[in-house]
Amino acid sequence: MSQTKADLVREVLGELFSLASGQVPDAEDTAFVEQRIDPVLAALAKRNIIYIPDAEEIDDEVFDALVAYLAQICGPKFGRPRDLVAKQLAEAELRTIQRIGSGTGRMLRIERALVPRRRHGGIV
């Protein structure tokens, strides 16, 4: 199952404000966090930390680390000082998840078009 951008916003605000169950965050706060998501995802991809192609489909294994990272990015706006150690830990976890990936388990093949032709008993 995957998480959505709305789930991400709700969890980040919950992290920043310790929202009680069922408590609705302020619309302005929600808008601020929501507008930060796409630039943060683009920066994470550009820095080769992790690539998340769609903010509406965030994999569960990435979600908690992304919440922690975004909480550090958005924290100063809400009067919470940025904790660089927590930010670096979240980055490291995201890098690890990206590196591990999810392979298919299939045998790798060489595309014949990429193999140079050989004349003497090689691949033709």
ABEGO torsion letter per residue (X at the ends): XBBBAAAAAAAAAAAAAGBBBGBBBBAAAAAAAAAAAAAAAAAAAAAGABBBABAABBBAAAAAAAAAAAAAAAAAAAGBBBBAAAAAAAAAAAAAAAAAEBBAGBBBBBBAAABBBBABGBBX
